[in-house]
Amino acid sequence: MASSSPGIQRERVEFDGPLAGWLVPAGVSAVALRYQVTAVARSVDGRTQLRWDAVPPDRDEVIGIAKVIVQLPQAYDPAALATDLDTAPANTNTQHRVLNSRTLYYEGRTLAPGTTMTIIGHWPASGANRLTLSVRQWSLVQPLAVALMALLAVWWGYRSRRSKKQGV
């Protein structure tokens, strides 16, 4: 949604059923959109697939750079993840890759009006091939988790005492 910083014009969002459109004021050269979509993945060949038109073709302006970052609902072994990107008409100024166990990255540059950018991601079917910690990794993480919990307990105790002293 729009920023509320002083001096920045607000863009407007319009909804028409399941479709959303962003109206951006003239002179704005960069817009960052963050939203969550649900029920867009489907099962294909025993894997989960996301195929989504991230950049619609019905616009009047060239898009200089379109970056799409997909956060998966859980972590997987990065080797089990795959990305692809499809533009029509074909555009060689694109890239896509797996960033980590939960993040897929897509980028298209110089997307003329009428050009689509369809992102494609594949990951294991629900519950399969999840990222797990080895015994060695767990032995490294466990002390950190205990230390974090201890710090939170100290902070909470300090906060409680401070509140009592202030009569809150």
C-alpha positions in Angstrom: 0.0 0.0 0.0 1.0 3.6 -0.2 3.6 5.3 2.0 2.5 7.9 4.5 5.8 9.8 4.5 5.5 13.6 4.1 5.9 14.8 0.6 5.2 11.5 -1.1 2.1 11.1 -3.2 0.0 8.2 -2.5 -0.8 5.5 -5.1 -4.3 4.1 -5.1 -5.4 0.5 -5.2 -8.6 -0.6 -6.9 -10.2 -4.0 -6.6 -12.5 -5.5 -9.2 -13.4 -9.0 -7.9 -10.2 -11.0 -7.6 -8.2 -8.4 -9.7 -6.3 -5.5 -8.1 -4.9 -2.5 -9.9 -2.4 0.1 -8.7 -2.8 3.6 -9.9 0.6 5.4 -9.5 0.9 9.2 -9.7 2.8 10.7 -12.7 6.5 11.2 -12.0 6.8 8.2 -9.7 9.6 6.0 -11.0 9.7 3.2 -8.5 6.9 1.4 -6.6 7.3 -1.5 -4.2 4.3 -3.7 -3.7 4.0 -6.3 -0.9 1.1 -8.6 -0.7 0.1 -12.2 0.0 -1.6 -14.5 -2.4 -3.2 -17.8 -1.5 -4.4 -20.9 -3.3 -2.2 -20.2 -6.4 -0.1 -23.4 -6.1 -1.2 -26.7 -7.6 0.1 -30.3 -7.8 2.1 -31.2 -10.9 3.9 -34.5 -11.3 3.9 -35.1 -7.5 5.4 -31.7 -6.8 3.9 -28.3 -5.9 4.0 -25.7 -8.7 3.4 -22.0 -8.6 2.7 -20.5 -12.1 1.6 -16.9 -11.8 1.5 -13.9 -14.1 3.4 -11.4 -11.9 3.4 -8.6 -14.5 0.1 -8.1 -16.4 0.4 -7.2 -20.1 -2.4 -4.5 -20.1 -0.3 -1.4 -19.3 0.9 1.6 -21.2 4.4 2.0 -19.8 7.7 0.1 -20.1 8.7 -1.6 -16.8 12.4 -1.0 -16.4 12.9 -3.6 -13.7 10.4 -6.0 -12.2 11.6 -8.0 -9.2 9.5 -10.7 -7.6 10.5 -12.5 -4.4 8.4 -15.5 -3.4 8.5 -16.6 0.3 7.5 -20.3 0.6 5.3 -21.2 3.6 8.0 -23.5 5.0 11.7 -24.3 4.5 12.9 -27.0 2.0 16.2 -28.4 0.9 17.3 -25.8 -1.6 18.3 -28.6 -4.0 14.7 -29.6 -4.2 13.5 -26.2 -5.3 13.4 -25.0 -8.9 12.5 -21.7 -10.7 11.7 -20.8 -14.2 10.4 -17.6 -15.9 8.4 -17.1 -19.0 7.9 -13.8 -20.9 5.7 -13.3 -24.0 7.0 -12.0 -26.3 10.4 -13.5 -25.4 12.7 -11.3 -23.4 16.3 -12.3 -22.7 16.7 -9.6 -20.0 15.5 -12.0 -17.2 16.9 -14.1 -14.4 15.6 -16.4 -11.8 17.1 -18.5 -9.0 16.6 -20.1 -5.6 18.0 -17.7 -3.0 17.6 -20.0 0.1 15.5 -22.8 1.6 12.3 -20.5 1.5 12.9 -17.9 -1.1 12.6 -17.8 -4.9 13.8 -14.8 -6.9 12.7 -13.5 -10.4 13.7 -10.5 -12.3 12.7 -9.0 -15.7 14.1 -5.9 -17.3 12.8 -3.7 -20.0 9.3 -5.2 -20.2 7.5 -3.4 -23.0 3.7 -2.8 -22.9 2.0 -6.1 -23.8 4.8 -8.2 -22.3 3.9 -10.7 -19.7 6.2 -12.0 -17.0 5.1 -15.4 -15.7 7.0 -16.8 -12.7 7.2 -20.5 -12.2 8.4 -22.3 -9.0 8.5 -25.9 -8.0 9.0 -27.4 -4.6 8.3 -30.8 -3.0 4.7 -31.8 -2.3 3.5 -30.7 1.2 5.4 -32.5 4.0 8.0 -34.0 1.6 11.7 -33.2 1.6 11.5 -30.6 4.3 14.7 -29.0 5.5 15.8 -30.7 8.7 18.7 -30.1 11.1 21.4 -32.7 11.6 22.4 -33.7 15.1 25.5 -31.5 14.7 23.5 -28.5 13.5 21.0 -28.9 16.3 23.8 -29.1 18.9 25.0 -25.7 17.6 21.5 -24.1 17.5 20.3 -25.4 20.9 22.6 -23.3 23.0 21.7 -20.2 21.0 18.0 -20.9 21.6 18.6 -21.3 25.3 20.6 -18.1 25.5 17.9 -16.2 23.6 15.3 -17.5 26.0 17.4 -16.4 29.0 17.8 -12.9 27.5 14.1 -12.6 26.9 13.5 -13.7 30.5 15.9 -11.0 31.9 14.3 -8.4 29.6 10.8 -9.3 30.7 11.9 -9.2 34.4 13.5 -5.8 33.9 10.4 -4.5 32.1 8.1 -5.8 34.9 10.2 -4.2 37.7 10.4 -0.9 35.8 6.6 -0.8 35.3 6.0 -1.4 39.0 8.4 1.4 40.0 6.6 3.8 37.6 3.2 2.7 39.0 2.0 1.4 35.7 
